[in-house]
Amino acid sequence: MSGSTPEPAPPRVHSKKAGIRAAVILIGLLQKSRRAKEREREQERERERKQELLTISNVPLGDCPPSPPRTAPPTMKSAEFFDMLERMQVPKSEETKPHSQRSKDDYIPYPRIEDILEKGSPYPQVILPQFGGYWIEDAEAPAGTPTSSESSFCEEDDGGGMSPAGGFGFRLECNSTARAYRKHFLGREHMNYYCTGSSLGNLIMSLKHEEAEGQEFLRIMLRSRTKTHHDRISLAGLNQLPSVPQIAKLLCDDVTGLKFNPVLYPRGSQLIVGYDEHEVNNTFKFGIIYQKFGQTSEEELFGNNEETPAFREFLGVLGDNIELNDFKGFRGGLDVSHGQTGSESVYTVFRQREMMFHVSTKLPFTEGDVQQLQRKRHIGNDIVAAVFQEDATPFVPDMIASNFLHAYVLVQVENPGTEHTTYKVSVTAREDVPPFGPPLPNPAVFKKGPEFRDFLLTKLINAENACYKSDKFAKLEGRTRAALLDNLHDELHRQTQATLGLGHAGEEDKLENGGHGGLLESFKAVWRCVLHASRSTTGDAVLISTTAVIVYYLSSQILYHTD
């Protein structure tokens, strides 16, 4: 009937529609869950990839071969240091591979030495490797000033009446900061402080008041785990001295958490100067390699046994021929007891520095050994080598596979055995070795004589000092420095506490009077007050002991004196 109400759908129809809707919802939930799981798997893969990269980047330096390789200075020859260095070396199988097999991805189309020899003379004295990695000093370039990275190396005042530049103006380049404490502080009235737990780690500071030309100055040395700051500031216009933390902020404005304590250990200055001078090196060893015309491999270089008159004349310029048996000077790793490294060598003392030369033709020669490992063992472990060329022939610095050699000084003789003998000099070094002096003259040709000797020996020493600043080696030195500074801080703190009777020093530092490790009990309270005042007071009171503090016992017997 028209206008009548439609009958409701049967219950089965409603149930079917509800089931369809439920199925659609379930399918949607399943798809959503599947997509969520896929996203989770993708995120997990991304996390694993990032963790893998993080793991690679966190591999200790000692597990990775360096490029270019590094070596340790003679002043750091500890077993732990060389164990770490040995782990960093390229494996023997890799070290002996030709350079072309190791650096194909970094190909630089420099000409091969064989191609240069085929073209005929004139030959360059040194050429760059096909794959780069080295620089050659340009004699025509003007001598530049040290960059900021080289600023710690400066001209050294040898003292003792000796001109810092010798007799010909060639200056040795050394780390003057390492000698500053001995030169300006040691044996003079000054104060030492140590700081624990600053934002830069442990700190050691030395302060000294100076007067010059009617003005007052404050000389400062601030040692951190990364470097040593040395400065002298004027006190003109200051009504009161700045506090020790304020002085530290002057040199490192970003340092925080400064809490200094005075060093009250009588032998503290000796500990500090020992730390500062751990970088000072007065012994050097250099390789001397003889290169004949057309020789292009290390096997050929180390296979030379003949010492020509021209080569012997050059060795005479370097130093004296000495017998190794029972030799008492610096031996540079050579055997002076059993003759296992040959019977003689070349040695000299130059401006208070001992120099031993590892001459390739004087080291043992082994029949049937193509690599001549007895010779390479010494020269390949030197940092700097001089290459003597009797004829005009090119040298390539990667000709010798070594994890240690960083720089070469090439010397080519002209008119040997005459009154007009001259030497042509070239210099090459790894690309991360900073430039070093003295600069080559233009033309870089020297007459045989004292001036050439002074130039050559100065150049060799400066080359080794510069090699210590190469990137990877600087990291190794930084680790050593940080460990030594922390040890110095801990020892100064321990001995200061023992001096105050608050701790226990070693038996060798105990006083005979009563056998205890501090000062007399009657003075303990006084020193505690001094320590407390230096911690809590700013301004003039911080420098409460700018005059030497002397404690007398009985008939004016000096028991304590701060340096």
C-alpha positions in Angstrom: 0.0 0.0 0.0 1.1 3.5 -0.9 2.1 5.6 2.2 2.6 2.5 4.3 5.8 2.2 6.4 8.5 -0.2 4.9 9.1 -3.3 6.8 12.4 -3.5 8.7 15.2 -5.6 7.2 15.5 -9.1 8.4 18.1 -9.6 11.2 20.3 -11.7 8.9 20.8 -8.7 6.6 22.0 -6.5 9.5 24.3 -9.2 10.7 25.9 -9.5 7.2 26.5 -5.7 7.0 28.0 -5.6 10.4 30.3 -8.5 9.5 31.5 -6.7 6.4 32.2 -3.5 8.4 34.2 -5.5 11.0 36.2 -7.3 8.2 37.0 -3.9 6.6 38.1 -2.5 10.0 40.2 -5.6 10.7 41.9 -5.5 7.3 42.7 -1.8 7.9 44.1 -2.6 11.3 46.2 -5.4 9.9 47.5 -3.2 7.1 48.3 -0.4 9.7 50.0 -2.9 11.9 52.0 -4.2 8.9 53.1 -0.7 8.0 54.0 0.0 11.6 56.2 -3.1 11.7 57.8 -2.2 8.4 58.6 1.3 9.8 60.0 -0.3 12.9 62.2 -2.6 10.8 63.4 0.3 8.7 64.2 2.3 11.9 66.0 -0.7 13.3 68.1 -1.0 10.1 68.8 2.7 10.3 69.9 2.4 13.9 72.1 -0.5 13.1 73.7 1.4 10.2 74.3 4.4 12.5 75.7 2.2 15.2 78.0 0.6 12.7 79.3 4.0 11.6 79.6 5.0 15.2 81.6 1.8 16.0 83.9 2.5 13.0 84.5 6.1 14.1 85.2 5.0 17.7 87.9 2.5 16.8 90.9 3.4 18.9 93.7 5.1 17.0 96.0 2.3 17.9 93.9 -0.1 15.9 94.1 1.9 12.7 97.2 2.3 10.5 98.3 5.9 10.3 98.6 7.8 7.1 101.3 9.1 6.9 103.0 7.1 9.5 104.5 8.4 12.7 107.4 7.7 15.1 108.3 8.6 18.6 111.0 11.1 19.6 114.0 9.7 21.6 112.6 11.4 24.7 109.5 9.3 24.8 110.9 5.9 24.3 108.7 4.0 26.8 107.5 0.5 26.3 103.9 1.5 26.4 104.4 4.3 23.9 106.1 1.9 21.4 103.5 -0.8 22.0 100.9 1.7 20.9 103.0 2.8 18.0 103.6 -0.8 16.9 99.8 -1.4 16.8 99.5 1.7 14.5 102.0 0.5 12.0 100.9 -0.8 8.6 101.1 -4.6 8.5 104.3 -5.9 6.9 102.5 -7.2 3.9 100.9 -3.8 3.3 104.1 -1.9 4.0 106.0 -3.7 1.2 103.3 -3.2 -1.4 104.1 -0.8 -4.2 102.6 2.6 -3.6 100.4 2.3 -6.7 98.5 -0.6 -5.1 97.7 1.4 -2.0 96.6 4.7 -3.5 94.8 4.0 -6.7 91.8 6.1 -5.5 94.0 9.1 -5.0 95.8 9.1 -8.3 97.6 12.3 -9.1 99.3 12.2 -12.6 102.8 13.1 -11.6 105.4 11.7 -13.9 107.1 8.4 -13.0 110.8 8.4 -12.3 111.3 5.9 -15.1 109.7 8.4 -17.5 111.9 11.2 -16.4 115.0 9.0 -16.8 114.0 8.1 -20.3 113.7 11.8 -21.3 117.3 12.3 -20.5 119.2 15.1 -18.7 119.0 17.6 -17.1 117.3 15.6 -14.2 115.6 17.2 -11.2 117.2 16.3 -7.9 113.8 15.2 -6.4 110.4 14.6 -7.9 107.0 14.1 -6.2 105.5 10.6 -6.0 102.8 9.8 -8.5 100.2 9.9 -5.7 101.4 13.0 -4.0 101.6 13.3 -0.2 104.9 15.3 -0.1 106.1 18.8 -0.7 109.3 20.1 -2.2 111.0 23.2 -0.8 111.1 26.0 -3.3 114.4 27.9 -3.2 112.9 30.8 -5.1 110.0 31.3 -2.7 110.5 34.0 -0.1 111.1 32.8 3.5 107.7 33.0 5.2 106.9 33.6 8.9 105.7 30.7 11.1 102.0 30.0 11.0 99.9 29.8 14.1 100.3 26.1 14.1 104.1 26.6 14.2 104.2 29.4 16.7 105.4 27.2 19.5 108.6 26.6 17.6 110.9 29.6 17.7 114.6 30.5 17.7 116.4 29.1 20.7 118.9 31.0 22.8 121.6 28.3 23.4 123.2 30.3 26.2 126.6 29.6 27.5 128.1 32.4 25.5 127.2 30.7 22.2 125.4 32.6 19.6 121.8 31.3 19.1 122.4 31.2 15.4 125.9 29.8 15.4 128.6 31.5 13.3 126.6 31.7 10.0 123.1 32.9 11.1 121.4 29.4 10.8 119.0 29.1 13.8 117.9 26.0 15.5 114.1 25.8 15.8 112.8 24.4 19.1 109.9 24.6 21.5 111.0 27.6 23.7 108.0 27.1 26.0 109.5 23.8 27.2 112.6 25.7 28.5 110.8 28.8 29.8 110.3 27.5 33.4 114.0 26.8 33.8 114.9 30.1 32.2 112.5 32.4 34.0 111.2 30.6 37.2 113.5 27.9 38.5 115.7 29.2 41.4 113.8 32.5 41.5 111.0 33.7 43.7 107.7 32.5 42.3 104.5 30.6 43.1 103.1 27.4 41.7 99.4 26.3 41.8 97.5 23.3 40.8 93.8 23.1 39.8 91.6 20.0 39.9 88.7 19.3 37.7 88.4 22.5 35.5 86.6 22.4 32.2 90.0 21.8 30.6 90.9 19.1 33.1 93.8 19.4 35.6 95.9 22.6 35.4 99.3 23.7 36.7 100.1 27.4 36.9 103.3 29.2 37.7 103.4 33.0 38.6 106.4 35.3 38.9 106.5 39.0 39.6 109.0 40.9 37.5 110.3 44.5 37.1 111.9 45.9 34.0 112.6 49.5 33.0 110.5 50.8 35.9 107.5 48.7 35.1 105.9 45.8 36.8 105.0 42.6 35.0 103.5 39.2 35.9 105.0 36.2 34.1 102.6 33.4 33.7 102.8 29.7 32.7 99.5 27.8 32.5 99.8 24.1 31.6 96.8 22.1 30.4 96.4 18.6 29.0 96.6 20.1 25.5 99.2 22.8 25.6 101.2 25.2 27.7 100.5 29.0 27.7 103.4 31.3 28.4 102.9 35.0 28.7 104.0 38.2 30.5 101.3 40.8 31.3 101.9 44.4 32.4 100.6 45.4 35.9 100.5 49.1 35.0 97.3 50.8 36.1 96.2 47.9 38.3 95.4 48.9 41.9 95.5 45.2 43.0 96.8 42.0 41.6 94.2 39.8 39.9 93.3 36.6 41.6 94.7 33.3 40.4 91.5 32.2 38.6 91.3 35.6 37.0 94.8 35.2 35.7 93.9 31.8 34.3 90.9 33.3 32.5 93.3 35.9 30.9 95.1 33.0 29.1 92.0 30.7 28.6 88.9 32.8 28.6 86.6 29.8 28.1 87.9 27.8 31.0 85.5 27.3 34.0 85.5 25.4 37.3 88.7 27.0 38.5 89.8 26.1 42.0 93.5 26.5 42.6 95.6 25.3 45.5 99.2 26.4 46.2 102.0 23.9 45.7 103.6 23.6 49.2 106.0 20.7 48.3 109.7 21.9 48.5 110.6 19.8 45.5 107.7 20.9 43.4 109.7 23.0 41.1 111.9 20.0 40.1 108.8 18.0 39.3 107.4 20.9 37.2 110.6 21.5 35.2 110.9 17.8 34.6 107.4 17.8 33.1 108.0 20.9 31.0 111.2 19.5 29.5 109.9 16.1 28.6 109.8 17.4 25.0 113.4 18.6 25.0 115.7 16.4 22.9 119.4 16.8 22.6 120.2 13.5 20.8 119.4 12.8 17.2 119.9 10.0 14.7 119.7 10.4 11.0 119.9 8.0 8.0 122.5 8.6 5.3 121.7 6.9 2.0 124.0 6.6 -1.0 122.2 6.8 -4.4 123.9 6.0 -7.7 122.7 7.2 -11.0 119.5 5.7 -12.2 118.6 3.9 -9.0 114.9 3.8 -8.5 114.1 1.4 -5.7 115.0 0.8 -2.1 116.6 -2.5 -2.9 119.1 -0.7 -5.1 119.8 2.0 -2.5 120.3 -0.5 0.3 122.4 -2.7 -1.9 125.2 -0.2 -2.4 128.4 -1.2 -0.6 131.0 1.0 -2.3 132.1 4.2 -0.5 133.6 6.4 -3.2 136.1 9.2 -2.4 133.3 11.8 -2.9 131.0 10.0 -0.5 133.7 9.7 2.1 134.4 13.4 1.7 130.8 14.1 2.3 130.7 11.9 5.5 133.7 13.9 6.7 131.6 17.0 6.4 128.9 15.5 8.7 131.1 14.3 11.5 133.9 12.0 12.6 134.4 8.4 11.8 134.2 6.5 15.1 134.6 2.9 16.2 131.4 1.5 17.6 133.0 -1.0 20.0 132.8 0.5 23.5 131.7 3.8 22.2 130.5 6.0 25.1 128.5 8.7 23.4 125.0 8.6 22.0 124.8 5.4 20.0 121.5 5.9 18.2 120.4 2.3 18.5 123.6 0.9 17.2 125.4 -2.0 18.9 128.5 -0.9 20.8 129.2 -4.3 22.4 129.0 -7.1 20.0 129.5 -5.5 16.5 126.1 -6.6 15.3 125.5 -3.3 13.5 128.9 -2.9 11.9 132.2 -1.8 13.3 132.1 1.9 12.6 129.8 4.9 12.1 129.8 8.7 11.8 129.1 10.8 14.9 129.3 14.5 15.9 128.4 17.0 18.6 126.8 20.1 17.1 125.8 23.0 19.3 125.4 20.8 22.4 123.5 18.1 20.6 124.7 14.6 19.9 124.1 13.3 16.4 124.6 9.7 15.2 124.4 8.9 11.5 123.1 5.5 10.2 125.3 5.3 7.1 123.8 2.7 4.7 127.2 1.5 3.5 128.5 1.0 7.0 125.6 -1.1 8.3 125.8 -4.9 7.8 125.3 -6.3 4.3 123.6 -9.7 4.1 124.2 -11.8 1.0 121.0 -13.1 -0.6 118.8 -10.6 1.2 117.3 -8.4 -1.5 115.7 -6.0 1.0 118.8 -5.7 3.2 116.7 -5.7 6.3 119.7 -5.1 8.6 120.2 -1.7 6.9 116.5 -0.9 6.5 115.9 -1.8 10.2 117.9 1.3 11.2 117.4 3.8 8.4 113.7 2.9 7.9 113.1 3.7 11.6 114.7 7.2 11.4 112.6 10.2 11.0 114.9 12.2 8.7 117.4 11.0 6.2 120.0 12.6 4.0 120.5 11.2 0.4 123.9 11.6 -1.2 123.9 11.7 -5.0 127.2 11.5 -6.7 125.6 12.0 -10.1 122.6 14.0 -11.2 119.7 11.6 -10.8 116.2 12.0 -9.5 115.0 10.8 -6.1 111.4 10.0 -5.1 110.5 10.3 -1.4 108.3 7.2 -1.4 111.1 5.1 -2.9 111.7 3.7 0.6 108.6 2.0 2.2 108.7 3.2 5.8 106.3 4.1 8.5 108.8 6.5 10.1 110.7 8.5 7.5 109.1 11.9 7.1 111.7 14.2 5.5 114.7 13.9 3.2 117.6 16.3 2.5 119.1 15.6 -0.9 122.8 16.5 -1.4 124.3 16.3 -4.9 128.0 16.8 -5.2 129.7 18.8 -8.0 133.4 18.8 -8.8 134.3 16.3 -6.1 137.8 16.0 -4.9 138.8 19.5 -6.1 139.3 22.9 -4.5 136.0 23.9 -6.1 133.7 21.1 -4.6 130.1 22.3 -4.2 126.9 20.7 -3.0 123.5 21.2 -4.4 120.7 20.8 -1.8 117.0 20.0 -2.1 114.4 19.2 0.6 111.2 17.2 0.6 108.9 16.1 3.4 105.4 14.6 3.9 102.6 17.1 3.3 101.6 17.4 6.9 105.1 18.3 8.1 105.3 22.1 8.5 108.1 24.1 6.7 111.3 24.3 8.6 114.4 26.4 8.3 117.0 27.5 7.5 115.5 28.4 4.1 117.4 27.2 1.0 119.3 30.0 -0.7 118.8 30.7 -4.4 120.6 29.0 -6.0 120.7 26.2 -3.4 124.4 25.5 -3.9 127.1 25.6 -1.2 130.8 25.5 -1.3 132.4 22.8 0.8 133.3 24.3 4.1 132.1 25.2 7.6 129.1 27.2 6.4 127.7 24.2 4.4 128.2 21.9 7.4 126.4 24.4 9.7 123.5 24.7 7.3 123.1 21.0 6.8 123.2 19.9 10.4 120.9 22.8 11.4 118.5 21.7 8.6 118.5 18.1 9.7 117.7 19.0 13.4 115.0 21.4 12.4 113.5 18.8 10.0 113.1 16.3 12.9 111.6 18.9 15.2 109.1 19.8 12.4 108.2 16.2 11.8 107.1 15.8 15.4 104.3 18.3 14.5 102.8 16.2 11.8 99.1 15.4 12.4 99.0 11.8 13.6 102.3 12.0 15.6 101.0 15.2 17.3 98.0 13.1 18.5 100.4 10.6 20.0 102.4 13.3 21.7 99.1 14.8 23.0 98.2 11.6 24.7 101.6 11.4 26.3 101.4 15.0 27.4 97.9 14.6 29.0 99.0 11.5 30.9 102.2 13.2 32.2 100.2 16.3 33.3 97.7 14.2 35.2 100.6 12.4 36.9 102.2 15.7 37.8 99.0 17.1 39.2 98.4 14.0 41.4 102.0 14.1 42.7 101.9 17.8 43.5 98.6 17.3 45.3 99.8 14.3 47.2 103.0 15.9 48.3 101.3 19.1 49.3 98.9 17.2 51.5 101.8 15.3 53.0 103.7 18.5 53.7 100.7 19.8 55.6 100.5 16.5 57.5 97.2 15.7 55.8 98.5 12.7 53.9 101.4 10.4 53.5 104.3 10.9 51.1 106.9 8.4 50.1 109.5 7.2 52.6 112.2 9.2 51.0 110.4 12.5 51.8 109.8 11.8 55.5 111.7 14.1 57.8 114.3 12.6 60.1 112.9 14.5 63.1 110.3 12.1 64.4 110.0 10.1 61.2 106.6 11.7 60.2 105.8 12.8 56.7 104.8 16.4 57.3 106.3 19.5 59.0 106.5 19.8 62.7 103.1 19.7 64.4 103.5 23.2 65.7 103.4 24.6 62.1 100.5 22.5 60.7 97.9 25.0 61.7 99.8 27.9 60.1 100.0 26.1 56.8 96.4 25.1 56.8 95.5 28.8 57.2 97.7 29.6 54.2 96.0 26.9 52.1 92.5 28.0 53.2 93.3 31.7 52.4 94.6 30.9 49.0 91.4 29.0 48.2 88.9 31.6 49.4 90.5 35.0 48.9 90.8 37.1 45.8 93.0 40.0 45.0 96.3 40.6 46.7 95.8 38.0 49.4 96.0 35.2 46.8 99.7 36.0 46.3 100.4 35.8 50.0 103.7 34.1 49.4 105.2 36.2 46.7 108.2 36.4 49.1 109.9 33.1 49.9 108.4 31.3 52.9 111.1 29.9 55.2 110.3 27.9 58.3 113.1 27.8 60.9 113.6 25.1 63.5 115.9 25.3 66.4 119.0 27.4 65.5 117.7 28.8 62.2 117.8 25.4 60.4 115.9 25.8 57.2 113.3 23.1 56.9 111.1 24.5 54.2 111.6 26.9 51.3 109.2 27.5 48.4 111.0 28.2 45.1 
